[in-house]
């Protein structure tokens, strides 16, 4: 027991040093176990997004708006941590109530993260890369789809695709409702939460690296006239003007979001064939939404390609991440993410 051991560095470590190392290792394992008990993978993705956004803001030119955005993000980080502590440690509150508060708060976090982009994006970067995105479209596709599709600028066509563009908001709501509220909590819920967090957090971080207004503004001098829309086009325009981030085109989350939801439905349909036709309907809506993003002049083709790449990459990665998280929790004897006891 009292032998002296020589380390790789040539130093001598006694029994006291070994005890200290074992104690440090135990403390580290306890800290990791505590983190796993409090935070699910999708929680850490959301918190990581807020931390990354805060770092971007700290490097932005100082201003009153910049300071407000930093304070709001710090409050968001504190709120997410408090939510996780409440959901998994406030055992004096009924599990059902904690589960409801947790689910509602996650939806609120996604919504607030997007709405805050309207002030964050121009604060982080005041320039735009529309010219570069247009150049990529012309280089890769030999034309700009938003301009080429102007030949279809008729009331029935514009209204058709405006309806599908507007349906994006309902698809987001219904997907969340079915996956998080209706379905039995388990691996499917974790896959939805992790995948959706990755799609939107990664996409919104890339907005900060590639700010652009899109063809609707950058190419407005090249169109023969405004879009010939009716009720649905008016609804789309009003929503974008009221809550849109304005410089959020690359990647197209109107492409990535619905495509991820469709791919997720097909993923779940492998174990539950009842979901197959739901996946087909989701894919049909996703296809029409993708076309609408260019026909309605919101996105360049490279935005759509980036959105497709983001959704398919997340669909491949998410099941692997969820299985890894389940394995970590089992080894540490911790409950699965959607268990509130």
C-alpha beads as a LAMMPS data file, in Angstrom:
LAMMPS data file: protein, C-alpha beads

341 atoms
340 bonds

1 atom types
1 bond types

-500.0 500.0 xlo xhi
-500.0 500.0 ylo yhi
-500.0 500.0 zlo zhi

Masses

1 110.0

Atoms # bond

1 1 1 0.000 0.000 0.000
2 1 1 2.832 2.335 0.782
3 1 1 4.810 1.667 -2.371
4 1 1 5.838 4.727 -4.264
5 1 1 4.845 4.755 -7.909
6 1 1 6.760 6.539 -10.622
7 1 1 4.600 8.519 -13.059
8 1 1 5.201 8.939 -16.810
9 1 1 6.726 12.342 -16.108
10 1 1 9.334 10.819 -13.832
11 1 1 7.746 12.172 -10.660
12 1 1 6.933 10.035 -7.649
13 1 1 3.316 9.648 -6.518
14 1 1 2.557 8.333 -3.062
15 1 1 -0.624 6.807 -1.633
16 1 1 -1.970 10.275 -0.806
17 1 1 -1.716 11.289 -4.468
18 1 1 -3.573 8.170 -5.560
19 1 1 -6.339 8.857 -3.066
20 1 1 -6.654 12.439 -4.342
21 1 1 -6.858 11.200 -7.944
22 1 1 -9.531 8.670 -7.048
23 1 1 -11.481 11.346 -5.188
24 1 1 -11.224 13.715 -8.141
25 1 1 -12.390 10.955 -10.465
26 1 1 -15.356 10.213 -8.217
27 1 1 -16.272 13.896 -8.047
28 1 1 -16.099 14.110 -11.845
29 1 1 -18.320 11.047 -12.267
30 1 1 -20.814 12.485 -9.787
31 1 1 -20.844 15.796 -11.668
32 1 1 -21.467 14.057 -14.990
33 1 1 -24.194 11.913 -13.441
34 1 1 -25.813 15.042 -12.045
35 1 1 -25.711 16.728 -15.483
36 1 1 -27.275 13.676 -17.116
37 1 1 -29.979 13.595 -14.446
38 1 1 -30.885 17.257 -15.023
39 1 1 -30.446 17.815 -18.748
40 1 1 -31.601 15.857 -21.772
41 1 1 -29.676 16.080 -25.019
42 1 1 -32.234 18.441 -26.578
43 1 1 -31.988 20.682 -23.479
44 1 1 -28.230 20.962 -23.980
45 1 1 -28.685 21.743 -27.683
46 1 1 -31.041 24.624 -26.859
47 1 1 -28.766 25.941 -24.109
48 1 1 -25.756 25.579 -26.415
49 1 1 -27.590 27.596 -29.078
50 1 1 -28.227 30.420 -26.618
51 1 1 -24.594 30.356 -25.466
52 1 1 -23.307 30.459 -29.069
53 1 1 -25.694 33.283 -29.951
54 1 1 -24.564 35.237 -26.881
55 1 1 -20.907 34.838 -27.909
56 1 1 -21.745 36.153 -31.401
57 1 1 -23.496 39.139 -29.827
58 1 1 -20.537 39.878 -27.562
59 1 1 -18.340 40.267 -30.657
60 1 1 -20.864 42.629 -32.287
61 1 1 -20.404 46.423 -32.156
62 1 1 -21.568 47.708 -28.752
63 1 1 -24.991 49.365 -28.726
64 1 1 -28.096 49.545 -26.609
65 1 1 -29.777 46.870 -28.757
66 1 1 -26.720 44.618 -28.485
67 1 1 -26.743 44.909 -24.688
68 1 1 -30.465 44.153 -24.570
69 1 1 -29.992 41.047 -26.744
70 1 1 -27.151 39.790 -24.524
71 1 1 -29.227 40.269 -21.370
72 1 1 -32.202 38.536 -22.995
73 1 1 -30.050 35.574 -23.989
74 1 1 -28.552 35.291 -20.511
75 1 1 -32.073 35.316 -19.103
76 1 1 -32.973 32.587 -21.600
77 1 1 -30.054 30.419 -20.459
78 1 1 -31.039 30.890 -16.832
79 1 1 -34.642 30.111 -17.728
80 1 1 -33.733 26.875 -19.517
81 1 1 -31.569 25.712 -16.599
82 1 1 -34.337 26.576 -14.129
83 1 1 -36.892 24.743 -16.251
84 1 1 -34.786 21.564 -16.270
85 1 1 -34.218 21.766 -12.507
86 1 1 -37.956 22.274 -11.927
87 1 1 -38.992 19.455 -14.258
88 1 1 -36.627 16.863 -12.823
89 1 1 -35.977 17.939 -9.249
90 1 1 -39.173 19.595 -7.997
91 1 1 -40.595 16.295 -6.775
92 1 1 -43.001 18.148 -4.470
93 1 1 -44.947 19.074 -7.666
94 1 1 -47.072 16.426 -9.366
95 1 1 -45.225 14.711 -12.281
96 1 1 -48.076 15.480 -14.698
97 1 1 -47.906 19.198 -13.935
98 1 1 -44.120 19.257 -14.286
99 1 1 -44.438 17.427 -17.607
100 1 1 -47.003 19.926 -18.932
101 1 1 -44.963 22.954 -17.850
102 1 1 -41.829 21.457 -19.392
103 1 1 -43.464 20.751 -22.750
104 1 1 -45.131 24.148 -22.966
105 1 1 -41.910 25.916 -22.022
106 1 1 -39.942 24.102 -24.737
107 1 1 -42.438 25.270 -27.360
108 1 1 -42.150 28.801 -25.984
109 1 1 -38.355 28.625 -26.138
110 1 1 -38.394 27.683 -29.829
111 1 1 -40.827 30.491 -30.615
112 1 1 -38.930 33.135 -28.655
113 1 1 -35.625 32.060 -30.217
114 1 1 -37.041 32.653 -33.680
115 1 1 -38.810 35.933 -32.903
116 1 1 -35.631 37.342 -31.333
117 1 1 -33.768 36.892 -34.633
118 1 1 -35.409 40.052 -35.989
119 1 1 -33.146 42.105 -33.702
120 1 1 -30.244 39.661 -33.289
121 1 1 -29.407 39.144 -36.976
122 1 1 -28.845 42.815 -37.913
123 1 1 -27.034 43.333 -34.604
124 1 1 -24.565 40.501 -35.212
125 1 1 -23.964 41.483 -38.857
126 1 1 -25.167 44.609 -40.627
127 1 1 -24.084 43.436 -44.096
128 1 1 -25.755 40.928 -46.407
129 1 1 -24.525 38.202 -48.767
130 1 1 -27.306 38.302 -51.354
131 1 1 -24.865 38.935 -54.199
132 1 1 -22.832 35.871 -53.232
133 1 1 -25.908 33.619 -52.969
134 1 1 -27.189 34.854 -56.340
135 1 1 -23.753 34.181 -57.845
136 1 1 -23.867 30.605 -56.536
137 1 1 -27.309 30.066 -58.084
138 1 1 -26.122 31.318 -61.460
139 1 1 -22.926 29.289 -61.215
140 1 1 -24.631 26.021 -60.229
141 1 1 -28.047 26.253 -61.884
142 1 1 -27.295 28.700 -64.742
143 1 1 -30.353 30.739 -63.766
144 1 1 -32.163 32.183 -60.766
145 1 1 -35.335 30.132 -60.032
146 1 1 -37.149 33.081 -58.425
147 1 1 -36.825 34.973 -61.707
148 1 1 -37.444 31.958 -63.949
149 1 1 -40.673 31.092 -62.091
150 1 1 -42.112 34.532 -62.795
151 1 1 -43.773 32.978 -65.865
152 1 1 -46.127 31.205 -63.425
153 1 1 -47.205 34.445 -61.775
154 1 1 -50.947 33.877 -62.048
155 1 1 -53.579 34.075 -59.306
156 1 1 -54.345 30.302 -59.083
157 1 1 -50.660 29.292 -58.996
158 1 1 -49.626 31.963 -56.507
159 1 1 -52.566 31.134 -54.227
160 1 1 -51.840 27.390 -54.411
161 1 1 -48.254 27.803 -53.279
162 1 1 -49.113 30.569 -50.815
163 1 1 -51.492 28.142 -49.107
164 1 1 -48.698 25.586 -48.711
165 1 1 -46.181 28.213 -47.598
166 1 1 -48.639 29.379 -44.937
167 1 1 -49.344 25.758 -43.924
168 1 1 -45.762 25.592 -42.607
169 1 1 -46.920 27.084 -39.312
170 1 1 -49.683 24.494 -38.909
171 1 1 -47.317 21.658 -39.818
172 1 1 -44.916 22.778 -37.084
173 1 1 -47.771 22.894 -34.574
174 1 1 -49.307 19.550 -35.585
175 1 1 -45.946 17.770 -35.627
176 1 1 -45.174 19.005 -32.134
177 1 1 -48.676 18.095 -30.942
178 1 1 -48.511 14.536 -32.278
179 1 1 -44.904 13.758 -31.337
180 1 1 -44.692 15.445 -27.929
181 1 1 -48.258 15.481 -26.598
182 1 1 -50.196 12.634 -28.235
183 1 1 -47.590 9.894 -28.733
184 1 1 -46.470 7.802 -25.765
185 1 1 -43.235 9.296 -24.361
186 1 1 -40.188 7.301 -25.376
187 1 1 -37.536 7.038 -28.049
188 1 1 -39.812 8.613 -30.680
189 1 1 -40.349 11.690 -28.517
190 1 1 -36.615 12.000 -27.920
191 1 1 -35.876 11.700 -31.648
192 1 1 -38.388 14.423 -32.448
193 1 1 -37.022 16.751 -29.755
194 1 1 -33.358 16.204 -30.637
195 1 1 -33.922 16.403 -34.409
196 1 1 -36.104 19.504 -34.237
197 1 1 -33.630 21.209 -31.903
198 1 1 -30.772 20.470 -34.295
199 1 1 -32.640 21.670 -37.390
200 1 1 -33.664 24.999 -35.925
201 1 1 -30.636 25.730 -33.747
202 1 1 -28.111 24.908 -36.479
203 1 1 -30.175 26.713 -39.118
204 1 1 -30.537 29.859 -37.041
205 1 1 -26.831 29.928 -36.195
206 1 1 -25.998 29.719 -39.912
207 1 1 -28.304 32.719 -40.474
208 1 1 -25.791 34.726 -38.463
209 1 1 -22.913 33.547 -40.645
210 1 1 -24.770 34.048 -43.952
211 1 1 -27.153 37.022 -43.579
212 1 1 -29.270 37.806 -46.646
213 1 1 -32.656 39.310 -47.522
214 1 1 -33.521 36.916 -50.353
215 1 1 -34.720 37.495 -53.932
216 1 1 -37.870 39.315 -52.765
217 1 1 -35.733 42.342 -51.836
218 1 1 -32.382 41.855 -53.546
219 1 1 -33.904 41.264 -57.000
220 1 1 -36.986 43.479 -56.733
221 1 1 -35.745 45.720 -59.556
222 1 1 -35.706 42.739 -61.961
223 1 1 -39.315 41.546 -61.577
224 1 1 -41.930 42.551 -64.106
225 1 1 -44.437 43.224 -61.345
226 1 1 -45.713 42.104 -57.942
227 1 1 -47.031 38.613 -57.321
228 1 1 -50.665 38.177 -58.379
229 1 1 -51.944 36.726 -55.130
230 1 1 -55.170 36.763 -53.170
231 1 1 -56.182 35.775 -49.645
232 1 1 -53.379 33.303 -48.872
233 1 1 -50.662 35.467 -50.400
234 1 1 -51.927 38.348 -48.300
235 1 1 -51.805 36.159 -45.179
236 1 1 -48.232 35.079 -45.954
237 1 1 -47.095 38.670 -46.537
238 1 1 -48.711 39.889 -43.318
239 1 1 -47.151 37.154 -41.172
240 1 1 -43.673 37.688 -42.640
241 1 1 -43.857 41.441 -42.173
242 1 1 -45.128 41.075 -38.611
243 1 1 -42.768 38.421 -37.268
244 1 1 -40.202 37.486 -39.904
245 1 1 -36.500 37.789 -39.159
246 1 1 -36.003 39.486 -42.576
247 1 1 -32.387 38.273 -43.084
248 1 1 -33.091 34.559 -42.590
249 1 1 -32.735 32.839 -45.955
250 1 1 -29.677 30.525 -45.811
251 1 1 -30.466 27.747 -45.117
252 1 1 -34.177 27.679 -45.869
253 1 1 -35.870 26.483 -42.678
254 1 1 -39.168 26.511 -44.579
255 1 1 -37.466 23.691 -46.491
256 1 1 -35.586 21.992 -43.648
257 1 1 -38.406 22.020 -41.080
258 1 1 -41.232 20.327 -43.066
259 1 1 -38.769 17.940 -44.736
260 1 1 -37.419 16.890 -41.321
261 1 1 -40.988 16.330 -40.056
262 1 1 -41.731 14.158 -43.120
263 1 1 -38.510 12.173 -42.717
264 1 1 -39.251 11.735 -39.019
265 1 1 -42.731 10.397 -39.871
266 1 1 -41.203 7.871 -42.294
267 1 1 -38.667 6.938 -39.608
268 1 1 -41.453 6.235 -37.122
269 1 1 -43.524 4.426 -39.776
270 1 1 -40.879 1.685 -39.879
271 1 1 -42.089 0.554 -36.463
272 1 1 -45.697 1.765 -36.723
273 1 1 -47.218 1.240 -40.177
274 1 1 -50.219 3.376 -39.209
275 1 1 -47.998 6.419 -39.678
276 1 1 -47.115 5.643 -43.304
277 1 1 -49.894 7.696 -44.890
278 1 1 -49.265 10.530 -42.456
279 1 1 -45.672 10.522 -43.689
280 1 1 -46.855 10.585 -47.328
281 1 1 -49.086 13.603 -46.643
282 1 1 -46.228 15.339 -44.816
283 1 1 -43.930 14.679 -47.784
284 1 1 -46.532 16.122 -50.200
285 1 1 -46.788 19.301 -48.138
286 1 1 -43.021 19.477 -47.823
287 1 1 -42.558 19.275 -51.604
288 1 1 -45.043 22.071 -52.253
289 1 1 -43.538 24.246 -49.526
290 1 1 -40.079 23.829 -51.054
291 1 1 -41.351 25.021 -54.457
292 1 1 -43.240 27.888 -52.812
293 1 1 -40.084 29.262 -51.181
294 1 1 -38.659 30.069 -54.620
295 1 1 -41.843 30.865 -56.551
296 1 1 -42.887 33.377 -53.873
297 1 1 -39.409 34.953 -54.112
298 1 1 -38.305 34.300 -50.544
299 1 1 -35.334 32.012 -51.238
300 1 1 -32.477 31.314 -53.619
301 1 1 -32.029 27.752 -54.871
302 1 1 -28.863 27.317 -52.786
303 1 1 -30.937 28.132 -49.678
304 1 1 -33.215 25.219 -50.551
305 1 1 -30.286 22.883 -51.219
306 1 1 -28.817 23.823 -47.835
307 1 1 -32.194 23.221 -46.181
308 1 1 -32.494 19.767 -47.760
309 1 1 -28.943 18.921 -46.668
310 1 1 -29.683 20.071 -43.119
311 1 1 -32.897 18.030 -42.829
312 1 1 -31.449 14.837 -44.311
313 1 1 -28.275 15.149 -42.232
314 1 1 -30.314 15.553 -39.062
315 1 1 -32.554 12.603 -40.031
316 1 1 -29.442 10.410 -40.349
317 1 1 -27.751 11.671 -37.186
318 1 1 -30.679 11.896 -34.758
319 1 1 -31.434 8.164 -34.219
320 1 1 -27.752 7.570 -33.509
321 1 1 -27.569 10.426 -31.017
322 1 1 -30.712 9.236 -29.222
323 1 1 -29.415 5.658 -28.951
324 1 1 -26.135 7.032 -27.575
325 1 1 -28.003 9.131 -24.995
326 1 1 -30.104 6.128 -23.955
327 1 1 -26.943 4.085 -23.479
328 1 1 -25.310 6.778 -21.343
329 1 1 -28.407 7.013 -19.141
330 1 1 -28.605 3.245 -18.709
331 1 1 -24.941 2.992 -17.715
332 1 1 -25.415 5.776 -15.158
333 1 1 -28.699 4.344 -13.909
334 1 1 -30.595 7.519 -14.824
335 1 1 -34.200 7.779 -16.132
336 1 1 -34.839 8.426 -19.806
337 1 1 -35.423 12.064 -20.912
338 1 1 -39.227 12.120 -20.846
339 1 1 -39.616 10.369 -17.515
340 1 1 -40.912 12.699 -14.779
341 1 1 -41.090 10.879 -11.453

Bonds

1 1 1 2
2 1 2 3
3 1 3 4
4 1 4 5
5 1 5 6
6 1 6 7
7 1 7 8
8 1 8 9
9 1 9 10
10 1 10 11
11 1 11 12
12 1 12 13
13 1 13 14
14 1 14 15
15 1 15 16
16 1 16 17
17 1 17 18
18 1 18 19
19 1 19 20
20 1 20 21
21 1 21 22
22 1 22 23
23 1 23 24
24 1 24 25
25 1 25 26
26 1 26 27
27 1 27 28
28 1 28 29
29 1 29 30
30 1 30 31
31 1 31 32
32 1 32 33
33 1 33 34
34 1 34 35
35 1 35 36
36 1 36 37
37 1 37 38
38 1 38 39
39 1 39 40
40 1 40 41
41 1 41 42
42 1 42 43
43 1 43 44
44 1 44 45
45 1 45 46
46 1 46 47
47 1 47 48
48 1 48 49
49 1 49 50
50 1 50 51
51 1 51 52
52 1 52 53
53 1 53 54
54 1 54 55
55 1 55 56
56 1 56 57
57 1 57 58
58 1 58 59
59 1 59 60
60 1 60 61
61 1 61 62
62 1 62 63
63 1 63 64
64 1 64 65
65 1 65 66
66 1 66 67
67 1 67 68
68 1 68 69
69 1 69 70
70 1 70 71
71 1 71 72
72 1 72 73
73 1 73 74
74 1 74 75
75 1 75 76
76 1 76 77
77 1 77 78
78 1 78 79
79 1 79 80
80 1 80 81
81 1 81 82
82 1 82 83
83 1 83 84
84 1 84 85
85 1 85 86
86 1 86 87
87 1 87 88
88 1 88 89
89 1 89 90
90 1 90 91
91 1 91 92
92 1 92 93
93 1 93 94
94 1 94 95
95 1 95 96
96 1 96 97
97 1 97 98
98 1 98 99
99 1 99 100
100 1 100 101
101 1 101 102
102 1 102 103
103 1 103 104
104 1 104 105
105 1 105 106
106 1 106 107
107 1 107 108
108 1 108 109
109 1 109 110
110 1 110 111
111 1 111 112
112 1 112 113
113 1 113 114
114 1 114 115
115 1 115 116
116 1 116 117
117 1 117 118
118 1 118 119
119 1 119 120
120 1 120 121
121 1 121 122
122 1 122 123
123 1 123 124
124 1 124 125
125 1 125 126
126 1 126 127
127 1 127 128
128 1 128 129
129 1 129 130
130 1 130 131
131 1 131 132
132 1 132 133
133 1 133 134
134 1 134 135
135 1 135 136
136 1 136 137
137 1 137 138
138 1 138 139
139 1 139 140
140 1 140 141
141 1 141 142
142 1 142 143
143 1 143 144
144 1 144 145
145 1 145 146
146 1 146 147
147 1 147 148
148 1 148 149
149 1 149 150
150 1 150 151
151 1 151 152
152 1 152 153
153 1 153 154
154 1 154 155
155 1 155 156
156 1 156 157
157 1 157 158
158 1 158 159
159 1 159 160
160 1 160 161
161 1 161 162
162 1 162 163
163 1 163 164
164 1 164 165
165 1 165 166
166 1 166 167
167 1 167 168
168 1 168 169
169 1 169 170
170 1 170 171
171 1 171 172
172 1 172 173
173 1 173 174
174 1 174 175
175 1 175 176
176 1 176 177
177 1 177 178
178 1 178 179
179 1 179 180
180 1 180 181
181 1 181 182
182 1 182 183
183 1 183 184
184 1 184 185
185 1 185 186
186 1 186 187
187 1 187 188
188 1 188 189
189 1 189 190
190 1 190 191
191 1 191 192
192 1 192 193
193 1 193 194
194 1 194 195
195 1 195 196
196 1 196 197
197 1 197 198
198 1 198 199
199 1 199 200
200 1 200 201
201 1 201 202
202 1 202 203
203 1 203 204
204 1 204 205
205 1 205 206
206 1 206 207
207 1 207 208
208 1 208 209
209 1 209 210
210 1 210 211
211 1 211 212
212 1 212 213
213 1 213 214
214 1 214 215
215 1 215 216
216 1 216 217
217 1 217 218
218 1 218 219
219 1 219 220
220 1 220 221
221 1 221 222
222 1 222 223
223 1 223 224
224 1 224 225
225 1 225 226
226 1 226 227
227 1 227 228
228 1 228 229
229 1 229 230
230 1 230 231
231 1 231 232
232 1 232 233
233 1 233 234
234 1 234 235
235 1 235 236
236 1 236 237
237 1 237 238
238 1 238 239
239 1 239 240
240 1 240 241
241 1 241 242
242 1 242 243
243 1 243 244
244 1 244 245
245 1 245 246
246 1 246 247
247 1 247 248
248 1 248 249
249 1 249 250
250 1 250 251
251 1 251 252
252 1 252 253
253 1 253 254
254 1 254 255
255 1 255 256
256 1 256 257
257 1 257 258
258 1 258 259
259 1 259 260
260 1 260 261
261 1 261 262
262 1 262 263
263 1 263 264
264 1 264 265
265 1 265 266
266 1 266 267
267 1 267 268
268 1 268 269
269 1 269 270
270 1 270 271
271 1 271 272
272 1 272 273
273 1 273 274
274 1 274 275
275 1 275 276
276 1 276 277
277 1 277 278
278 1 278 279
279 1 279 280
280 1 280 281
281 1 281 282
282 1 282 283
283 1 283 284
284 1 284 285
285 1 285 286
286 1 286 287
287 1 287 288
288 1 288 289
289 1 289 290
290 1 290 291
291 1 291 292
292 1 292 293
293 1 293 294
294 1 294 295
295 1 295 296
296 1 296 297
297 1 297 298
298 1 298 299
299 1 299 300
300 1 300 301
301 1 301 302
302 1 302 303
303 1 303 304
304 1 304 305
305 1 305 306
306 1 306 307
307 1 307 308
308 1 308 309
309 1 309 310
310 1 310 311
311 1 311 312
312 1 312 313
313 1 313 314
314 1 314 315
315 1 315 316
316 1 316 317
317 1 317 318
318 1 318 319
319 1 319 320
320 1 320 321
321 1 321 322
322 1 322 323
323 1 323 324
324 1 324 325
325 1 325 326
326 1 326 327
327 1 327 328
328 1 328 329
329 1 329 330
330 1 330 331
331 1 331 332
332 1 332 333
333 1 333 334
334 1 334 335
335 1 335 336
336 1 336 337
337 1 337 338
338 1 338 339
339 1 339 340
340 1 340 341
